[in-house]
Amino acid sequence: MSKKFFAALIVAVAATFAGYNIYQSQGTVTMSDLALANVEALASGEGGGVKCCPDPGDECKLSSGDILSDQDEC
């Protein structure tokens, strides 16, 4: 065997190994019920306190398209 063929074979094997490892790591990640409960507990109470200070005549519009009616004082 020539050295070039052997080097190309090594590169092909390394690329195949790397590609397979990347393919394996792309699987879906599922969280357990306990982990989901922890995320919900940590996130509770973080929804309030939206502060919007529009210019006179403007409105505070949320990303959902709703208009924020009760605005904090600026």
PAGU-777628 format. One line per 8 residues: number of its first residue (from 0); their letters; for each residue x, y, z of N, C-alpha, C, O. Coordinates in steps of 0.2 Angstrom, whole numbers, plus 5000, padded with zeros to 4 digits. Last residue first. Layout:
N
NUM	A	X/Y/Z/X/Y/Z/X/Y/Z/X/Y/Z | ...
END
This chain:
74
73	CEDQDSLI	4781/5278/5176/4788/5278/5173/4792/5284/5177/4797/5285/5175 | 4771/5265/5183/4772/5272/5182/4780/5273/5180/4784/5269/5182 | 4765/5252/5172/4769/5254/5178/4770/5262/5177/4771/5264/5171 | 4749/5250/5165/4756/5251/5164/4759/5254/5171/4756/5257/5174 | 4737/5240/5160/4739/5243/5166/4747/5244/5166/4751/5239/5167 | 4737/5236/5146/4733/5241/5148/4735/5244/5155/4735/5250/5156 | 4745/5231/5132/4746/5231/5139/4742/5237/5142/4744/5243/5140 | 4738/5223/5119/4740/5230/5121/4740/5229/5129/4735/5227/5132
65	DGSSLKCE	4743/5209/5109/4739/5212/5114/4742/5219/5116/4748/5220/5116 | 4753/5203/5102/4749/5208/5098/4744/5211/5103/4740/5216/5101 | 4763/5196/5107/4757/5192/5105/4752/5197/5102/4747/5194/5099 | 4772/5205/5112/4774/5201/5106/4768/5197/5103/4767/5195/5097 | 4762/5220/5116/4766/5214/5118/4767/5210/5111/4764/5212/5106 | 4763/5237/5116/4761/5231/5113/4765/5225/5114/4771/5226/5113 | 4759/5252/5123/4763/5246/5124/4760/5240/5121/4755/5238/5123 | 4756/5266/5112/4754/5261/5116/4759/5255/5117/4764/5255/5114
57	DGPDPCCK	4757/5284/5111/4759/5277/5109/4756/5272/5114/4754/5274/5119 | 4754/5296/5116/4750/5294/5110/4752/5287/5108/4748/5284/5104 | 4770/5299/5123/4763/5301/5123/4760/5299/5116/4762/5301/5111 | 4779/5284/5123/4779/5291/5122/4772/5293/5122/4767/5288/5120 | 4778/5271/5136/4778/5274/5129/4778/5281/5129/4777/5285/5134 | 4785/5261/5146/4785/5268/5146/4784/5271/5139/4789/5273/5136 | 4783/5247/5154/4782/5250/5148/4781/5257/5148/4776/5259/5152 | 4787/5232/5162/4787/5239/5162/4787/5242/5155/4791/5240/5151
49	VGGGEGSA	4780/5219/5170/4782/5221/5163/4782/5229/5164/4776/5232/5166 | 4777/5211/5182/4782/5217/5182/4784/5219/5175/4790/5222/5174 | 4777/5193/5180/4774/5200/5181/4780/5205/5180/4785/5204/5179 | 4782/5180/5179/4779/5183/5174/4777/5190/5174/4775/5193/5169 | 4789/5174/5189/4793/5178/5185/4789/5181/5179/4792/5184/5175 | 4781/5165/5197/4782/5172/5199/4787/5176/5195/4788/5182/5197 | 4790/5150/5193/4784/5153/5195/4786/5160/5198/4791/5161/5202 | 4802/5145/5189/4799/5150/5185/4793/5153/5187/4791/5158/5185
41	LAEVNALA	4804/5135/5198/4809/5140/5198/4806/5146/5194/4808/5152/5195 | 4794/5126/5196/4794/5129/5202/4799/5135/5202/4798/5141/5205 | 4797/5122/5183/4791/5126/5184/4791/5129/5191/4788/5135/5191 | 4809/5115/5185/4809/5121/5181/4802/5125/5182/4803/5131/5182 | 4804/5105/5194/4809/5110/5196/4809/5116/5192/4809/5122/5194 | 4795/5098/5185/4793/5101/5191/4797/5107/5194/4795/5112/5196 | 4805/5093/5176/4800/5098/5174/4797/5102/5180/4795/5108/5179 | 4812/5085/5185/4815/5090/5182/4811/5095/5179/4812/5101/5180
33	LDSMTVTG	4802/5075/5187/4805/5079/5193/4808/5085/5190/4808/5091/5193 | 4799/5070/5175/4794/5074/5178/4797/5078/5184/4794/5083/5185 | 4814/5072/5164/4810/5068/5169/4804/5073/5172/4805/5079/5172 | 4815/5077/5147/4816/5078/5154/4811/5074/5159/4806/5073/5157 | 4824/5071/5133/4818/5071/5137/4819/5073/5144/4824/5070/5147 | 4831/5076/5118/4832/5076/5126/4825/5076/5129/4822/5081/5128 | 4834/5067/5103/4830/5071/5107/4831/5070/5115/4833/5065/5117 | 4850/5066/5096/4844/5063/5098/4840/5068/5102/4843/5073/5105
25	QSQYINYG	4863/5070/5091/4857/5074/5089/4851/5071/5092/4845/5074/5090 | 4873/5061/5094/4872/5067/5099/4866/5071/5097/4864/5075/5101 | 4874/5053/5083/4871/5050/5089/4869/5056/5094/4865/5055/5098 | 4880/5062/5074/4873/5059/5073/4870/5056/5079/4864/5058/5080 | 4892/5063/5080/4888/5069/5079/4881/5067/5078/4876/5070/5081 | 4897/5050/5078/4896/5053/5085/4892/5059/5085/4888/5060/5090 | 4897/5049/5064/4893/5045/5068/4892/5048/5075/4886/5047/5078 | 4907/5059/5061/4901/5059/5059/4896/5055/5063/4890/5057/5064
17	AFTAAVAV	4919/5053/5068/4916/5059/5070/4909/5060/5068/4905/5063/5071 | 4920/5041/5060/4919/5041/5067/4916/5047/5070/4911/5047/5074 | 4922/5046/5047/4916/5042/5048/4915/5042/5056/4909/5042/5058 | 4934/5053/5049/4928/5057/5047/4922/5053/5049/4916/5056/5051 | 4942/5042/5052/4941/5048/5057/4935/5052/5055/4931/5053/5060 | 4942/5035/5040/4939/5032/5046/4938/5037/5051/4933/5037/5055 | 4947/5045/5031/4940/5042/5030/4938/5039/5036/4932/5040/5038 | 4960/5046/5036/4956/5052/5036/4948/5050/5036/4944/5052/5039
9	ILAAFFKK	4965/5033/5034/4965/5036/5041/4960/5042/5041/4956/5042/5046 | 4964/5033/5020/4960/5028/5024/4959/5031/5031/4954/5030/5034 | 4974/5043/5017/4967/5044/5015/4962/5039/5019/4957/5041/5021 | 4985/5036/5021/4983/5042/5025/4976/5044/5023/4972/5046/5027 | 4985/5025/5013/4985/5024/5020/4982/5030/5023/4978/5030/5028 | 4987/5032/5001/4981/5028/5001/4980/5027/5009/4974/5027/5011 | 5000/5037/5003/4994/5042/5002/4988/5038/5003/4983/5041/5006 | 5008/5026/5004/5007/5031/5010/5001/5035/5009/4998/5036/5014
1	SM	5002/5011/4997/5006/5017/4996/5004/5022/5003/4999/5021/5006 | 5004/4994/5000/5000/5000/5000/5004/5006/5000/5010/5006/5003
END
